């Protein structure tokens, strides 16, 4: 099992570096960080909370 986060940006990213990166390959958690500060802190979400956030973001976009 991989214990290192595999970071990715959205396919809708415009390439300016003003994005967030998500790592959702770790069991039981989803990490989110600022793409401009990759060594900085990451927010941690549970999978249920992350799915709810993504669903709400899609509905309001």
C-alpha distance matrix in Angstrom:
0.0 3.8 6.3 9.2 11.3 12.3 16.0 18.4 22.1 24.0 25.6 28.8 28.5 31.8 30.5 32.6 29.8 30.8 27.6 24.6 21.0 18.3 14.5 13.3 9.6 8.8 9.2 12.9 14.2 15.6 16.9 20.2 22.1 25.3 25.1 28.1 26.6 23.1 23.3 24.7 23.4 21.0 21.7 19.2 19.7 18.5 17.7 21.2 23.0 21.4 22.3 25.8 26.2 25.3 27.7 30.4 30.1 30.5 33.5 35.2 34.6
3.8 0.0 3.8 5.7 7.8 8.9 12.6 15.3 19.0 21.3 23.0 26.2 25.6 28.7 27.2 29.2 26.2 27.4 24.4 21.5 17.8 15.4 11.7 11.3 7.7 7.3 9.2 12.8 13.1 13.7 14.3 17.4 18.9 22.0 21.6 24.5 23.0 19.4 19.8 21.3 20.3 18.1 19.2 17.2 18.1 17.7 17.1 20.8 22.1 20.0 21.4 24.8 24.7 23.8 26.5 29.0 28.3 28.9 32.1 33.5 32.6
6.3 3.8 0.0 3.8 6.5 9.1 12.3 15.6 19.1 21.6 23.9 26.7 25.7 28.9 27.3 28.8 25.5 26.4 23.5 20.4 17.0 14.7 11.0 11.1 8.3 6.4 8.6 11.6 11.4 12.4 12.4 15.6 17.0 20.3 20.3 23.0 21.0 17.6 17.4 18.6 17.4 15.4 16.7 14.7 16.2 16.1 16.3 20.0 20.9 19.1 21.1 24.2 23.9 23.4 26.4 28.5 27.8 28.9 32.0 33.1 32.5
9.2 5.7 3.8 0.0 3.8 6.4 9.3 12.8 16.3 19.2 21.5 24.2 22.9 25.8 24.0 25.3 22.1 23.2 20.5 17.6 14.2 12.5 9.1 10.5 8.3 7.5 10.8 13.4 12.1 12.0 11.0 13.6 14.3 17.3 17.0 19.6 17.7 14.1 14.1 15.8 15.1 13.4 15.3 14.1 16.1 16.8 17.0 20.8 21.1 18.9 21.0 24.1 23.2 22.6 25.8 27.8 26.6 27.7 31.0 31.8 30.8
11.3 7.8 6.5 3.8 0.0 3.8 5.9 9.5 12.8 15.6 18.1 20.7 19.4 22.5 20.9 22.3 19.1 19.9 17.0 14.0 10.6 8.7 5.4 7.4 6.4 6.5 10.3 12.3 10.2 9.1 7.9 10.2 11.2 14.2 14.0 16.9 15.4 12.0 12.8 14.1 13.2 10.9 12.6 11.7 13.5 14.6 14.6 18.4 18.3 15.8 18.0 21.0 19.8 19.1 22.4 24.3 22.9 24.1 27.4 28.1 27.1
12.3 8.9 9.1 6.4 3.8 0.0 3.8 6.7 10.4 13.2 15.2 18.1 17.0 20.0 18.4 20.3 17.5 18.7 15.8 13.3 9.5 8.0 5.2 7.4 6.4 8.5 12.2 14.4 12.4 10.5 9.6 11.0 11.9 14.3 13.2 16.5 15.8 12.4 14.1 15.7 15.4 13.0 14.6 14.0 15.3 16.4 15.7 19.3 19.4 16.3 18.0 21.2 19.9 18.5 21.7 23.8 22.1 22.8 26.4 27.2 25.7
16.0 12.6 12.3 9.3 5.9 3.8 0.0 3.8 7.0 10.3 12.7 15.1 13.6 16.6 15.0 16.7 13.8 14.9 12.0 9.6 5.9 5.4 4.6 7.9 8.7 10.7 14.4 15.8 13.1 10.3 8.6 8.6 8.9 10.9 9.6 13.0 12.8 9.8 12.3 13.6 13.5 11.1 12.9 13.2 14.6 16.4 15.9 19.2 18.6 15.3 17.2 20.0 18.2 16.7 20.2 21.9 19.7 20.6 24.2 24.6 22.9
18.4 15.3 15.6 12.8 9.5 6.7 3.8 0.0 3.8 6.7 8.9 11.5 10.3 13.4 12.3 14.5 12.3 13.3 10.2 8.6 5.3 5.4 6.4 8.9 10.4 13.1 16.4 17.6 14.9 11.7 10.5 9.6 10.1 11.2 9.5 13.2 14.0 11.6 14.8 15.8 15.8 13.3 14.6 15.1 15.8 17.6 16.4 19.3 18.7 15.1 16.3 19.2 17.2 15.0 18.4 20.1 17.7 18.1 21.8 22.2 20.2
22.1 19.0 19.1 16.3 12.8 10.4 7.0 3.8 0.0 3.8 6.5 8.2 6.7 10.0 9.4 11.5 9.7 10.3 7.1 6.4 4.7 6.4 9.0 11.3 13.5 16.1 19.2 19.8 16.9 13.2 11.9 9.9 10.0 10.0 8.2 11.8 13.5 12.1 15.7 16.1 16.3 14.0 14.9 16.1 16.5 18.7 17.5 19.9 18.9 15.1 16.3 18.6 16.1 13.8 17.1 18.4 15.4 15.9 19.6 19.6 17.2
24.0 21.3 21.6 19.2 15.6 13.2 10.3 6.7 3.8 0.0 3.8 5.1 5.2 9.0 9.9 12.2 11.4 11.3 8.1 8.0 7.4 8.3 11.1 12.4 15.0 17.8 20.4 20.7 18.0 14.4 13.7 11.6 12.4 12.4 11.0 14.4 16.4 15.5 19.1 19.1 19.0 16.4 16.6 17.5 17.2 19.1 17.4 19.3 18.3 14.5 14.9 17.0 14.6 11.7 14.6 16.0 12.9 12.7 16.5 16.7 14.1
25.6 23.0 23.9 21.5 18.1 15.2 12.7 8.9 6.5 3.8 0.0 3.8 5.5 8.4 9.7 12.8 12.9 13.3 10.8 11.5 10.9 11.7 14.0 15.0 17.1 20.3 22.9 23.5 21.0 17.5 17.2 15.4 16.0 15.7 13.9 16.9 19.3 18.3 22.0 22.4 22.6 20.0 20.3 21.1 20.7 22.2 20.2 21.9 21.2 17.5 17.3 19.4 17.4 14.1 16.3 18.0 14.9 13.8 17.5 17.9 14.9
28.8 26.2 26.7 24.2 20.7 18.1 15.1 11.5 8.2 5.1 3.8 0.0 3.8 6.3 8.9 11.4 12.1 11.7 9.7 11.2 11.9 13.2 16.2 17.3 19.9 22.8 25.3 25.4 22.7 19.1 18.5 16.1 16.4 15.5 14.0 16.6 19.4 19.2 22.9 22.8 23.0 20.7 20.7 21.9 21.4 23.3 21.5 22.7 21.6 18.0 17.8 19.3 16.8 13.8 15.8 16.7 13.3 12.3 15.7 15.5 12.1
28.5 25.6 25.7 22.9 19.4 17.0 13.6 10.3 6.7 5.2 5.5 3.8 0.0 3.8 5.6 7.8 8.3 8.3 6.7 9.0 10.0 12.2 15.4 17.3 19.8 22.5 25.3 25.5 22.5 18.8 17.5 14.7 14.2 12.7 10.8 13.1 16.1 16.1 19.9 20.0 20.6 18.7 19.3 21.0 21.1 23.5 22.2 23.8 22.3 18.7 19.3 20.7 17.9 15.3 17.9 18.5 14.9 14.8 18.2 17.5 14.2
31.8 28.7 28.9 25.8 22.5 20.0 16.6 13.4 10.0 9.0 8.4 6.3 3.8 0.0 3.8 5.7 7.9 8.3 8.4 11.6 13.0 15.7 18.8 21.0 23.4 26.0 29.0 29.2 26.1 22.4 20.8 17.8 16.7 14.6 12.3 13.6 17.1 17.6 21.4 21.6 22.7 21.3 22.1 24.2 24.6 27.0 25.9 27.4 25.8 22.3 22.9 24.1 21.1 18.7 21.1 21.3 17.6 17.5 20.6 19.4 15.9
30.5 27.2 27.3 24.0 20.9 18.4 15.0 12.3 9.4 9.9 9.7 8.9 5.6 3.8 0.0 3.8 5.5 7.7 8.2 11.3 12.1 15.3 18.1 20.7 22.7 25.2 28.5 29.1 25.9 22.2 20.2 17.3 15.7 13.4 10.4 11.4 15.0 15.2 18.9 19.6 21.2 20.2 21.7 23.9 24.8 27.4 26.5 28.5 26.9 23.3 24.3 25.9 22.8 20.6 23.4 23.8 20.1 20.3 23.6 22.5 19.2
32.6 29.2 28.8 25.3 22.3 20.3 16.7 14.5 11.5 12.2 12.8 11.4 7.8 5.7 3.8 0.0 3.8 5.5 7.7 11.2 13.0 16.5 19.5 22.4 24.7 26.8 30.1 30.4 27.0 23.3 20.9 17.6 15.4 12.4 9.8 9.6 13.4 14.6 18.1 18.4 20.3 19.8 21.4 24.1 25.2 28.2 27.8 29.6 27.5 24.3 25.6 26.8 23.4 21.7 24.6 24.4 20.7 21.4 24.5 22.8 19.7
29.8 26.2 25.5 22.1 19.1 17.5 13.8 12.3 9.7 11.4 12.9 12.1 8.3 7.9 5.5 3.8 0.0 3.8 5.6 8.5 10.0 13.8 16.6 19.8 22.0 23.8 27.2 27.5 24.0 20.4 17.7 14.5 12.0 8.9 6.1 6.1 9.8 10.8 14.3 14.7 16.6 16.3 18.1 20.9 22.4 25.5 25.3 27.4 25.3 22.1 23.9 25.2 21.8 20.4 23.6 23.6 20.0 21.2 24.4 22.9 20.2
30.8 27.4 26.4 23.2 19.9 18.7 14.9 13.3 10.3 11.3 13.3 11.7 8.3 8.3 7.7 5.5 3.8 0.0 3.8 7.1 9.9 13.4 16.8 19.7 22.4 24.0 27.0 26.8 23.2 19.6 17.0 13.4 11.1 7.8 6.6 6.6 10.0 11.8 15.1 14.5 15.8 15.3 16.5 19.5 20.8 24.0 24.1 25.7 23.3 20.3 22.2 23.0 19.4 18.3 21.5 20.9 17.4 19.0 21.9 20.0 17.5
27.6 24.4 23.5 20.5 17.0 15.8 12.0 10.2 7.1 8.1 10.8 9.7 6.7 8.4 8.2 7.7 5.6 3.8 0.0 3.7 6.6 9.9 13.4 16.1 18.9 20.6 23.6 23.3 19.8 16.1 13.8 10.3 8.7 6.4 5.5 7.6 10.2 11.0 14.5 13.9 14.5 13.2 14.1 16.6 17.6 20.6 20.5 22.2 20.0 16.8 18.6 19.7 16.3 15.0 18.3 18.1 14.7 16.3 19.4 18.1 15.7
24.6 21.5 20.4 17.6 14.0 13.3 9.6 8.6 6.4 8.0 11.5 11.2 9.0 11.6 11.3 11.2 8.5 7.1 3.7 0.0 3.8 6.7 10.2 12.9 15.9 17.2 20.1 19.7 16.1 12.5 10.1 6.6 5.5 4.7 5.2 8.3 9.6 9.6 12.9 12.0 11.9 10.0 10.6 13.0 14.0 17.1 17.1 19.1 16.9 13.7 16.0 17.2 14.0 13.0 16.7 16.8 13.8 15.7 18.9 18.0 16.2
21.0 17.8 17.0 14.2 10.6 9.5 5.9 5.3 4.7 7.4 10.9 11.9 10.0 13.0 12.1 13.0 10.0 9.9 6.6 3.8 0.0 3.8 6.9 9.9 12.5 14.1 17.3 17.5 14.1 10.5 8.1 5.6 5.3 6.3 5.8 9.6 10.2 8.8 12.0 11.9 11.7 9.3 10.5 12.1 13.2 15.9 15.7 18.2 16.7 13.3 15.4 17.5 14.7 13.5 17.2 18.0 15.4 16.9 20.4 20.1 18.3
18.3 15.4 14.7 12.5 8.7 8.0 5.4 5.4 6.4 8.3 11.7 13.2 12.2 15.7 15.3 16.5 13.8 13.4 9.9 6.7 3.8 0.0 3.8 6.3 9.2 10.8 13.7 13.9 10.7 7.0 5.6 4.6 6.7 9.1 9.4 13.1 13.1 11.2 13.8 13.6 12.5 9.3 9.6 9.9 10.5 12.7 12.1 14.9 13.8 10.4 12.5 15.0 12.8 11.6 15.3 16.7 14.7 16.0 19.4 19.7 18.5
14.5 11.7 11.0 9.1 5.4 5.2 4.6 6.4 9.0 11.1 14.0 16.2 15.4 18.8 18.1 19.5 16.6 16.8 13.4 10.2 6.9 3.8 0.0 3.8 5.8 7.3 10.6 11.5 8.7 5.8 5.1 6.5 8.7 11.8 11.9 15.5 14.8 12.1 14.1 14.4 13.1 9.8 10.4 9.7 10.5 11.9 11.3 14.8 14.4 11.3 13.3 16.3 14.9 13.8 17.2 19.0 17.6 18.7 22.0 22.8 21.7
13.3 11.3 11.1 10.5 7.4 7.4 7.9 8.9 11.3 12.4 15.0 17.3 17.3 21.0 20.7 22.4 19.8 19.7 16.1 12.9 9.9 6.3 3.8 0.0 3.8 5.7 8.0 8.9 6.8 4.6 6.5 8.8 11.8 15.0 15.4 19.0 18.4 15.9 17.7 17.7 15.9 12.3 11.9 10.1 9.6 9.9 8.5 12.0 12.5 9.5 10.9 14.3 13.7 12.6 15.5 17.9 17.0 17.8 21.0 22.3 21.6
9.6 7.7 8.3 8.3 6.4 6.4 8.7 10.4 13.5 15.0 17.1 19.9 19.8 23.4 22.7 24.7 22.0 22.4 18.9 15.9 12.5 9.2 5.8 3.8 0.0 3.8 6.6 9.0 8.1 7.5 9.1 11.8 14.4 17.5 17.5 21.1 20.2 17.2 18.6 19.2 17.7 14.4 14.6 12.5 12.4 12.1 10.7 14.4 15.4 12.9 14.0 17.5 17.3 16.1 18.8 21.4 20.7 21.2 24.3 25.8 25.1
8.8 7.3 6.4 7.5 6.5 8.5 10.7 13.1 16.1 17.8 20.3 22.8 22.5 26.0 25.2 26.8 23.8 24.0 20.6 17.2 14.1 10.8 7.3 5.7 3.8 0.0 3.8 6.4 5.9 6.8 8.5 12.0 14.6 18.2 18.8 22.0 20.5 17.6 18.3 18.6 16.5 13.5 13.4 10.8 11.0 10.5 10.0 13.8 14.8 13.0 14.7 17.9 17.9 17.5 20.2 22.4 22.1 23.1 26.0 27.4 27.0
9.2 9.2 8.6 10.8 10.3 12.2 14.4 16.4 19.2 20.4 22.9 25.3 25.3 29.0 28.5 30.1 27.2 27.0 23.6 20.1 17.3 13.7 10.6 8.0 6.6 3.8 0.0 3.8 5.7 8.3 10.9 14.5 17.5 21.1 22.1 25.3 23.8 21.0 21.6 21.5 19.0 15.9 15.2 11.8 11.3 9.5 8.9 12.3 14.1 13.1 14.4 17.4 18.2 18.1 20.3 22.7 22.9 23.9 26.4 28.1 28.2
12.9 12.8 11.6 13.4 12.3 14.4 15.8 17.6 19.8 20.7 23.5 25.4 25.5 29.2 29.1 30.4 27.5 26.8 23.3 19.7 17.5 13.9 11.5 8.9 9.0 6.4 3.8 0.0 3.8 7.2 10.3 13.7 17.0 20.7 22.3 25.4 23.9 21.5 22.1 21.3 18.4 15.2 13.6 9.9 8.6 6.1 6.3 9.3 11.0 10.7 12.3 14.8 15.8 16.4 18.4 20.4 21.1 22.4 24.5 26.1 26.7
14.2 13.1 11.4 12.1 10.2 12.4 13.1 14.9 16.9 18.0 21.0 22.7 22.5 26.1 25.9 27.0 24.0 23.2 19.8 16.1 14.1 10.7 8.7 6.8 8.1 5.9 5.7 3.8 0.0 3.8 6.6 10.0 13.3 17.0 18.7 21.8 20.2 18.1 18.8 17.9 14.9 11.5 9.9 6.4 5.6 4.7 5.8 9.2 9.6 8.7 11.2 13.6 13.6 14.3 16.9 18.6 18.8 20.4 22.8 24.0 24.3
15.6 13.7 12.4 12.0 9.1 10.5 10.3 11.7 13.2 14.4 17.5 19.1 18.8 22.4 22.2 23.3 20.4 19.6 16.1 12.5 10.5 7.0 5.8 4.6 7.5 6.8 8.3 7.2 3.8 0.0 3.8 6.7 10.3 13.8 15.4 18.6 17.5 15.5 16.8 15.9 13.3 9.6 8.2 5.7 5.1 6.2 6.3 9.7 9.3 7.0 9.8 12.4 11.6 11.8 14.8 16.4 16.0 17.7 20.4 21.3 21.3
16.9 14.3 12.4 11.0 7.9 9.6 8.6 10.5 11.9 13.7 17.2 18.5 17.5 20.8 20.2 20.9 17.7 17.0 13.8 10.1 8.1 5.6 5.1 6.5 9.1 8.5 10.9 10.3 6.6 3.8 0.0 3.8 6.8 10.5 12.2 15.2 13.8 11.9 13.1 12.1 9.7 6.0 5.6 4.7 6.4 8.9 9.9 13.0 11.7 9.4 12.6 14.7 13.0 13.3 16.8 17.9 16.8 18.8 21.7 22.0 21.6
20.2 17.4 15.6 13.6 10.2 11.0 8.6 9.6 9.9 11.6 15.4 16.1 14.7 17.8 17.3 17.6 14.5 13.4 10.3 6.6 5.6 4.6 6.5 8.8 11.8 12.0 14.5 13.7 10.0 6.7 3.8 0.0 3.8 7.2 9.2 12.2 11.3 10.2 12.1 10.7 8.8 5.3 5.1 6.6 8.1 11.3 12.1 14.6 12.5 9.9 13.1 14.7 12.1 12.3 16.0 16.5 14.8 17.1 20.1 19.8 19.1
22.1 18.9 17.0 14.3 11.2 11.9 8.9 10.1 10.0 12.4 16.0 16.4 14.2 16.7 15.7 15.4 12.0 11.1 8.7 5.5 5.3 6.7 8.7 11.8 14.4 14.6 17.5 17.0 13.3 10.3 6.8 3.8 0.0 3.8 6.2 8.7 7.5 6.8 9.0 7.5 6.6 4.6 6.4 9.1 11.5 14.8 15.9 18.3 16.1 13.5 16.7 18.1 15.2 15.2 19.0 19.2 17.0 19.4 22.4 21.6 20.6
25.3 22.0 20.3 17.3 14.2 14.3 10.9 11.2 10.0 12.4 15.7 15.5 12.7 14.6 13.4 12.4 8.9 7.8 6.4 4.7 6.3 9.1 11.8 15.0 17.5 18.2 21.1 20.7 17.0 13.8 10.5 7.2 3.8 0.0 3.8 5.4 5.4 6.4 9.1 7.7 8.2 7.7 9.5 12.6 14.8 18.3 19.1 21.3 18.8 16.2 19.1 20.2 16.9 16.7 20.4 20.2 17.5 19.8 22.8 21.5 20.1
25.1 21.6 20.3 17.0 14.0 13.2 9.6 9.5 8.2 11.0 13.9 14.0 10.8 12.3 10.4 9.8 6.1 6.6 5.5 5.2 5.8 9.4 11.9 15.4 17.5 18.8 22.1 22.3 18.7 15.4 12.2 9.2 6.2 3.8 0.0 3.8 5.5 5.6 9.3 9.4 10.9 10.3 12.6 15.3 17.3 20.5 20.9 23.3 21.2 18.2 20.6 22.2 19.0 18.1 21.8 21.9 18.9 20.7 24.0 22.8 20.8
28.1 24.5 23.0 19.6 16.9 16.5 13.0 13.2 11.8 14.4 16.9 16.6 13.1 13.6 11.4 9.6 6.1 6.6 7.6 8.3 9.6 13.1 15.5 19.0 21.1 22.0 25.3 25.4 21.8 18.6 15.2 12.2 8.7 5.4 3.8 0.0 3.8 6.1 8.9 8.9 11.4 12.0 14.5 17.7 20.1 23.5 24.2 26.5 24.1 21.4 24.0 25.2 21.8 21.3 24.9 24.6 21.5 23.5 26.6 25.0 23.0
26.6 23.0 21.0 17.7 15.4 15.8 12.8 14.0 13.5 16.4 19.3 19.4 16.1 17.1 15.0 13.4 9.8 10.0 10.2 9.6 10.2 13.1 14.8 18.4 20.2 20.5 23.8 23.9 20.2 17.5 13.8 11.3 7.5 5.4 5.5 3.8 0.0 3.8 5.5 5.2 8.1 9.6 12.6 15.8 18.7 22.1 23.4 25.8 23.5 21.0 24.1 25.3 22.1 22.0 25.7 25.5 22.8 25.1 28.1 26.7 25.1
23.1 19.4 17.6 14.1 12.0 12.4 9.8 11.6 12.1 15.5 18.3 19.2 16.1 17.6 15.2 14.6 10.8 11.8 11.0 9.6 8.8 11.2 12.1 15.9 17.2 17.6 21.0 21.5 18.1 15.5 11.9 10.2 6.8 6.4 5.6 6.1 3.8 0.0 3.8 5.5 7.9 8.7 12.1 14.6 17.6 20.7 21.7 24.6 22.7 20.0 23.0 24.7 21.9 21.5 25.3 25.6 23.1 25.1 28.3 27.4 25.8
23.3 19.8 17.4 14.1 12.8 14.1 12.3 14.8 15.7 19.1 22.0 22.9 19.9 21.4 18.9 18.1 14.3 15.1 14.5 12.9 12.0 13.8 14.1 17.7 18.6 18.3 21.6 22.1 18.8 16.8 13.1 12.1 9.0 9.1 9.3 8.9 5.5 3.8 0.0 3.8 6.8 8.9 12.6 15.0 18.4 21.5 23.0 26.0 24.0 21.8 25.1 26.7 24.0 24.1 27.9 28.1 25.9 28.1 31.2 30.3 29.0
24.7 21.3 18.6 15.8 14.1 15.7 13.6 15.8 16.1 19.1 22.4 22.8 20.0 21.6 19.6 18.4 14.7 14.5 13.9 12.0 11.9 13.6 14.4 17.7 19.2 18.6 21.5 21.3 17.9 15.9 12.1 10.7 7.5 7.7 9.4 8.9 5.2 5.5 3.8 0.0 3.8 6.7 10.1 13.1 16.5 19.9 21.8 24.3 22.0 20.2 23.6 24.8 22.0 22.6 26.3 26.1 24.0 26.7 29.5 28.3 27.3
23.4 20.3 17.4 15.1 13.2 15.4 13.5 15.8 16.3 19.0 22.6 23.0 20.6 22.7 21.2 20.3 16.6 15.8 14.5 11.9 11.7 12.5 13.1 15.9 17.7 16.5 19.0 18.4 14.9 13.3 9.7 8.8 6.6 8.2 10.9 11.4 8.1 7.9 6.8 3.8 0.0 3.8 6.8 9.7 13.2 16.6 18.8 21.2 18.8 17.4 21.0 22.1 19.5 20.5 24.1 23.9 22.2 25.1 27.7 26.7 26.2
21.0 18.1 15.4 13.4 10.9 13.0 11.1 13.3 14.0 16.4 20.0 20.7 18.7 21.3 20.2 19.8 16.3 15.3 13.2 10.0 9.3 9.3 9.8 12.3 14.4 13.5 15.9 15.2 11.5 9.6 6.0 5.3 4.6 7.7 10.3 12.0 9.6 8.7 8.9 6.7 3.8 0.0 3.8 6.4 9.8 13.2 15.2 17.7 15.5 13.8 17.4 18.6 16.2 17.1 20.7 20.8 19.3 22.0 24.7 24.1 23.7
21.7 19.2 16.7 15.3 12.6 14.6 12.9 14.6 14.9 16.6 20.3 20.7 19.3 22.1 21.7 21.4 18.1 16.5 14.1 10.6 10.5 9.6 10.4 11.9 14.6 13.4 15.2 13.6 9.9 8.2 5.6 5.1 6.4 9.5 12.6 14.5 12.6 12.1 12.6 10.1 6.8 3.8 0.0 3.8 6.7 10.3 12.6 14.6 12.1 10.9 14.7 15.5 13.2 14.7 18.1 18.0 17.0 19.9 22.2 21.8 21.8
19.2 17.2 14.7 14.1 11.7 14.0 13.2 15.1 16.1 17.5 21.1 21.9 21.0 24.2 23.9 24.1 20.9 19.5 16.6 13.0 12.1 9.9 9.7 10.1 12.5 10.8 11.8 9.9 6.4 5.7 4.7 6.6 9.1 12.6 15.3 17.7 15.8 14.6 15.0 13.1 9.7 6.4 3.8 0.0 3.8 6.9 9.6 11.9 9.9 9.2 12.9 14.1 12.7 14.2 17.3 17.8 17.4 20.0 22.3 22.4 22.8
19.7 18.1 16.2 16.1 13.5 15.3 14.6 15.8 16.5 17.2 20.7 21.4 21.1 24.6 24.8 25.2 22.4 20.8 17.6 14.0 13.2 10.5 10.5 9.6 12.4 11.0 11.3 8.6 5.6 5.1 6.4 8.1 11.5 14.8 17.3 20.1 18.7 17.6 18.4 16.5 13.2 9.8 6.7 3.8 0.0 3.8 6.4 8.1 6.2 5.9 9.5 10.6 9.8 11.6 14.3 15.0 15.2 17.6 19.6 20.2 20.9
18.5 17.7 16.1 16.8 14.6 16.4 16.4 17.6 18.7 19.1 22.2 23.3 23.5 27.0 27.4 28.2 25.5 24.0 20.6 17.1 15.9 12.7 11.9 9.9 12.1 10.5 9.5 6.1 4.7 6.2 8.9 11.3 14.8 18.3 20.5 23.5 22.1 20.7 21.5 19.9 16.6 13.2 10.3 6.9 3.8 0.0 3.8 5.6 5.4 6.2 8.7 10.1 10.7 12.4 14.4 15.6 16.5 18.5 20.2 21.4 22.4
17.7 17.1 16.3 17.0 14.6 15.7 15.9 16.4 17.5 17.4 20.2 21.5 22.2 25.9 26.5 27.8 25.3 24.1 20.5 17.1 15.7 12.1 11.3 8.5 10.7 10.0 8.9 6.3 5.8 6.3 9.9 12.1 15.9 19.1 20.9 24.2 23.4 21.7 23.0 21.8 18.8 15.2 12.6 9.6 6.4 3.8 0.0 3.8 5.5 5.1 6.1 8.6 9.9 10.5 12.2 14.2 15.2 16.5 18.4 20.1 20.9
21.2 20.8 20.0 20.8 18.4 19.3 19.2 19.3 19.9 19.3 21.9 22.7 23.8 27.4 28.5 29.6 27.4 25.7 22.2 19.1 18.2 14.9 14.8 12.0 14.4 13.8 12.3 9.3 9.2 9.7 13.0 14.6 18.3 21.3 23.3 26.5 25.8 24.6 26.0 24.3 21.2 17.7 14.6 11.9 8.1 5.6 3.8 0.0 3.8 5.4 5.2 6.3 8.7 10.1 10.7 12.4 14.3 15.5 16.7 18.6 20.1
23.0 22.1 20.9 21.1 18.3 19.4 18.6 18.7 18.9 18.3 21.2 21.6 22.3 25.8 26.9 27.5 25.3 23.3 20.0 16.9 16.7 13.8 14.4 12.5 15.4 14.8 14.1 11.0 9.6 9.3 11.7 12.5 16.1 18.8 21.2 24.1 23.5 22.7 24.0 22.0 18.8 15.5 12.1 9.9 6.2 5.4 5.5 3.8 0.0 3.8 5.6 5.1 6.2 8.7 9.9 10.6 12.3 14.4 15.5 16.7 18.2
21.4 20.0 19.1 18.9 15.8 16.3 15.3 15.1 15.1 14.5 17.5 18.0 18.7 22.3 23.3 24.3 22.1 20.3 16.8 13.7 13.3 10.4 11.3 9.5 12.9 13.0 13.1 10.7 8.7 7.0 9.4 9.9 13.5 16.2 18.2 21.4 21.0 20.0 21.8 20.2 17.4 13.8 10.9 9.2 5.9 6.2 5.1 5.4 3.8 0.0 3.8 5.4 5.1 6.2 8.6 9.9 10.5 12.3 14.3 15.5 16.3
22.3 21.4 21.1 21.0 18.0 18.0 17.2 16.3 16.3 14.9 17.3 17.8 19.3 22.9 24.3 25.6 23.9 22.2 18.6 16.0 15.4 12.5 13.3 10.9 14.0 14.7 14.4 12.3 11.2 9.8 12.6 13.1 16.7 19.1 20.6 24.0 24.1 23.0 25.1 23.6 21.0 17.4 14.7 12.9 9.5 8.7 6.1 5.2 5.6 3.8 0.0 3.8 5.4 5.2 6.1 8.6 9.8 10.6 12.3 14.4 15.3
25.8 24.8 24.2 24.1 21.0 21.2 20.0 19.2 18.6 17.0 19.4 19.3 20.7 24.1 25.9 26.8 25.2 23.0 19.7 17.2 17.5 15.0 16.3 14.3 17.5 17.9 17.4 14.8 13.6 12.4 14.7 14.7 18.1 20.2 22.2 25.2 25.3 24.7 26.7 24.8 22.1 18.6 15.5 14.1 10.6 10.1 8.6 6.3 5.1 5.4 3.8 0.0 3.8 5.5 5.1 6.2 8.6 10.0 10.6 12.4 14.2
26.2 24.7 23.9 23.2 19.8 19.9 18.2 17.2 16.1 14.6 17.4 16.8 17.9 21.1 22.8 23.4 21.8 19.4 16.3 14.0 14.7 12.8 14.9 13.7 17.3 17.9 18.2 15.8 13.6 11.6 13.0 12.1 15.2 16.9 19.0 21.8 22.1 21.9 24.0 22.0 19.5 16.2 13.2 12.7 9.8 10.7 9.9 8.7 6.2 5.1 5.4 3.8 0.0 3.8 5.5 5.2 6.1 8.6 9.9 10.7 12.1
25.3 23.8 23.4 22.6 19.1 18.5 16.7 15.0 13.8 11.7 14.1 13.8 15.3 18.7 20.6 21.7 20.4 18.3 15.0 13.0 13.5 11.6 13.8 12.6 16.1 17.5 18.1 16.4 14.3 11.8 13.3 12.3 15.2 16.7 18.1 21.3 22.0 21.5 24.1 22.6 20.5 17.1 14.7 14.2 11.6 12.4 10.5 10.1 8.7 6.2 5.2 5.5 3.8 0.0 3.8 5.5 5.0 6.2 8.6 10.0 10.4
27.7 26.5 26.4 25.8 22.4 21.7 20.2 18.4 17.1 14.6 16.3 15.8 17.9 21.1 23.4 24.6 23.6 21.5 18.3 16.7 17.2 15.3 17.2 15.5 18.8 20.2 20.3 18.4 16.9 14.8 16.8 16.0 19.0 20.4 21.8 24.9 25.7 25.3 27.9 26.3 24.1 20.7 18.1 17.3 14.3 14.4 12.2 10.7 9.9 8.6 6.1 5.1 5.5 3.8 0.0 3.8 5.5 5.2 6.3 8.8 10.1
30.4 29.0 28.5 27.8 24.3 23.8 21.9 20.1 18.4 16.0 18.0 16.7 18.5 21.3 23.8 24.4 23.6 20.9 18.1 16.8 18.0 16.7 19.0 17.9 21.4 22.4 22.7 20.4 18.6 16.4 17.9 16.5 19.2 20.2 21.9 24.6 25.5 25.6 28.1 26.1 23.9 20.8 18.0 17.8 15.0 15.6 14.2 12.4 10.6 9.9 8.6 6.2 5.2 5.5 3.8 0.0 3.8 5.4 5.1 6.3 8.6
30.1 28.3 27.8 26.6 22.9 22.1 19.7 17.7 15.4 12.9 14.9 13.3 14.9 17.6 20.1 20.7 20.0 17.4 14.7 13.8 15.4 14.7 17.6 17.0 20.7 22.1 22.9 21.1 18.8 16.0 16.8 14.8 17.0 17.5 18.9 21.5 22.8 23.1 25.9 24.0 22.2 19.3 17.0 17.4 15.2 16.5 15.2 14.3 12.3 10.5 9.8 8.6 6.1 5.0 5.5 3.8 0.0 3.8 5.5 5.3 6.0
30.5 28.9 28.9 27.7 24.1 22.8 20.6 18.1 15.9 12.7 13.8 12.3 14.8 17.5 20.3 21.4 21.2 19.0 16.3 15.7 16.9 16.0 18.7 17.8 21.2 23.1 23.9 22.4 20.4 17.7 18.8 17.1 19.4 19.8 20.7 23.5 25.1 25.1 28.1 26.7 25.1 22.0 19.9 20.0 17.6 18.5 16.5 15.5 14.4 12.3 10.6 10.0 8.6 6.2 5.2 5.4 3.8 0.0 3.8 5.5 5.3
33.5 32.1 32.0 31.0 27.4 26.4 24.2 21.8 19.6 16.5 17.5 15.7 18.2 20.6 23.6 24.5 24.4 21.9 19.4 18.9 20.4 19.4 22.0 21.0 24.3 26.0 26.4 24.5 22.8 20.4 21.7 20.1 22.4 22.8 24.0 26.6 28.1 28.3 31.2 29.5 27.7 24.7 22.2 22.3 19.6 20.2 18.4 16.7 15.5 14.3 12.3 10.6 9.9 8.6 6.3 5.1 5.5 3.8 0.0 3.8 5.8
35.2 33.5 33.1 31.8 28.1 27.2 24.6 22.2 19.6 16.7 17.9 15.5 17.5 19.4 22.5 22.8 22.9 20.0 18.1 18.0 20.1 19.7 22.8 22.3 25.8 27.4 28.1 26.1 24.0 21.3 22.0 19.8 21.6 21.5 22.8 25.0 26.7 27.4 30.3 28.3 26.7 24.1 21.8 22.4 20.2 21.4 20.1 18.6 16.7 15.5 14.4 12.4 10.7 10.0 8.8 6.3 5.3 5.5 3.8 0.0 3.8
34.6 32.6 32.5 30.8 27.1 25.7 22.9 20.2 17.2 14.1 14.9 12.1 14.2 15.9 19.2 19.7 20.2 17.5 15.7 16.2 18.3 18.5 21.7 21.6 25.1 27.0 28.2 26.7 24.3 21.3 21.6 19.1 20.6 20.1 20.8 23.0 25.1 25.8 29.0 27.3 26.2 23.7 21.8 22.8 20.9 22.4 20.9 20.1 18.2 16.3 15.3 14.2 12.1 10.4 10.1 8.6 6.0 5.3 5.8 3.8 0.0
